Amino acid sequence: MNRDISTFDVCIIGGSIAGNYLCFLLSKINLKIAIIEEHDEIGQPLQCAGIISQKLDKLIDLPKELVLNRINTAKIVGPSGVSIKLSGNEKPYIIDRIELDRLFFNKIKNKENISYFFGEKFKSFRYLKDNQQKTVLIETTKRRLKAKILIGCDGPLSSVAKILRVKNKNLFATQIRIKSKFNENEAVMFFDQKWKELFGWIVPEGNNIYRIGMASSKNIKKNFHEFLKRLKIKQEQKIDQQGGLIPYGLMNRLAFDNVLLLGDSAGQVKATTGGGIIMLLTAAKYAAHCIKLCFKERKYSREIIKKYYEKPCKSIIGKELKIHYLIRSFLEKLSPKDFEKVFRIIKTSKIENLISFYGDMDFPRALIFKIVKNPQFFPFLIKFLLKNPQIFTKIMHII
Ligand SMILES: Cc1cc2nc3c(=O)[nH]c(=O)nc-3n(C[C@H](O)[C@H](O)[C@H](O)COP(=O)(O)OP(=O)(O)OC[C@H]3O[C@@H](n4cnc5c(N)ncnc54)[C@H](O)[C@@H]3O)c2cc1C
């Protein structure tokens, strides 16, 4: 342990997509920034299916080499095996996730004002008074550092969040990559009561390689085994395997004195798809703006972080994440027969070519109004709600 205390303006915990992207945004102003990453390498271990809507290239300058494939259809398979294909004018990206994490790291790694500390774990922080101003003293497995702002980008099991008594509910996720011959243009989602909090997926990476995965709250090993059997996938086809956690629920509190949470640590993940990247890139822009203002005004209190980070995040992505959670609550209660009814309504009202599952599912409010207004769907919804009154309690809780 290095006994000296180094001083930084900002300390970011976690050098994955949220940490690296935020640091890249902040690198444009002259702040002294430390990033603590427990692994020795950026991007490893891989924990992602890499399917991201085409909004990605509106948010970042996306290099072509990072795009492994694009799909034009989302196939949804209900518990009874009945399916529907959705295809709007959206072609989601299948991304090289390891390279996406490295993209921003490579842009900033040689900057003098930015220091990466690899193979080092954040342990704790406490508040200090420094020249009448509150700062944070951070302890890692190798050193102590002082910073005016600490940012928790340390994922679903965030230790920063834990110290602030914020806790995610997480799903277990597992994924293998295989060589096979499914459809290279479509992602498939398999819904089932056994893994009702998300779905099983087939994501085509390109070159006949597919990412097959699943997330659920329990029995993930057994369920995944059953899922692979259903798809007739054999162990010999496996190239490699990944695992991880996906936050499930609503966005957490984001603002504290001298501290912000961003990305999975903040629960900025869509409960419908488990996708977090569009949300965290959007939130990172607000975080960067907020941090710039904090340093300009020399104020780092919860009030100012709340005003410039938490509030805009709540109104832009927080509300949408609530809708995702409501849709998820609805999907969890659908019986196999209900799935068939919903598919039939979508088919007969001829809207399956208008719904871009991944595109509309980033910000689903408009899509929901479109579907709920549908004269065939409305009576189904009323009957469904009367059969499942618990949904009302959830709506009240969310509101
Ligand atoms: C199997 C799976 C599939 C997914 N598929 C998709 C998808 O297709 N599309 C999509 O948009 N999203 C997907 N997601 C979600 C997406 O991967 C996350 O939303 C995203 O990675 C969150 O980024 P993050 O930087 O907030 O956290 P993470 O990527 O979890 O990174 C946290 C970083 O913090 C580091 N860290 C943690 N604790 C400490 C500590 N104490 N000290 C130092 N460092 C620490 C970790 O090593 C890690 O580098 C998937 C997730 C999983 C698990």
The ligand as a Gaussian input file, in Angstrom:
#p B3LYP/6-31G(d) Opt

LIG

0 1
 C      -24.690000     -11.273000     -20.485000
 C      -25.004000      -9.815000     -20.686000
 C      -25.476000      -9.372000     -21.910000
 C      -25.752000      -8.020000     -22.122000
 N      -26.169000      -7.630000     -23.356000
 C      -26.387000      -6.324000     -23.604000
 C      -26.756000      -5.890000     -24.898000
 O      -26.879000      -6.678000     -25.828000
 N      -26.961000      -4.546000     -25.107000
 C      -26.807000      -3.625000     -24.100000
 O      -27.021000      -2.419000     -24.334000
 N      -26.460000      -4.019000     -22.862000
 C      -26.231000      -5.328000     -22.593000
 N      -25.857000      -5.736000     -21.340000
 C      -25.720000      -4.714000     -20.295000
 C      -24.404000      -3.949000     -20.474000
 O      -23.359000      -4.877000     -20.624000
 C      -24.189000      -3.049000     -19.256000
 O      -25.291000      -2.173000     -19.151000
 C      -22.899000      -2.245000     -19.359000
 O      -21.778000      -3.068000     -19.446000
 C      -22.760000      -1.377000     -18.117000
 O      -21.537000      -0.695000     -18.171000
 P      -20.892000      -0.109000     -16.842000
 O      -19.618000       0.539000     -17.285000
 O      -21.884000       0.667000     -16.092000
 O      -20.587000      -1.380000     -15.919000
 P      -19.718000      -2.667000     -16.209000
 O      -19.591000      -2.911000     -17.658000
 O      -20.263000      -3.730000     -15.328000
 O      -18.283000      -2.261000     -15.682000
 C      -17.968000      -2.073000     -14.330000
 C      -16.460000      -1.960000     -14.244000
 O      -16.095000      -1.672000     -12.901000
 C      -15.057000      -2.533000     -12.485000
 N      -15.197000      -2.681000     -11.032000
 C      -16.214000      -3.227000     -10.350000
 N      -15.995000      -3.147000      -9.015000
 C      -14.794000      -2.528000      -8.875000
 C      -14.017000      -2.163000      -7.733000
 N      -14.440000      -2.372000      -6.472000
 N      -12.828000      -1.565000      -7.947000
 C      -12.370000      -1.304000      -9.219000
 N      -13.063000      -1.648000     -10.322000
 C      -14.271000      -2.236000     -10.156000
 C      -15.286000      -3.823000     -13.264000
 O      -14.103000      -4.579000     -13.371000
 C      -15.757000      -3.275000     -14.614000
 O      -14.683000      -2.997000     -15.484000
 C      -25.578000      -7.081000     -21.077000
 C      -25.112000      -7.524000     -19.829000
 C      -24.822000      -8.871000     -19.632000
 C      -24.314000      -9.310000     -18.299000

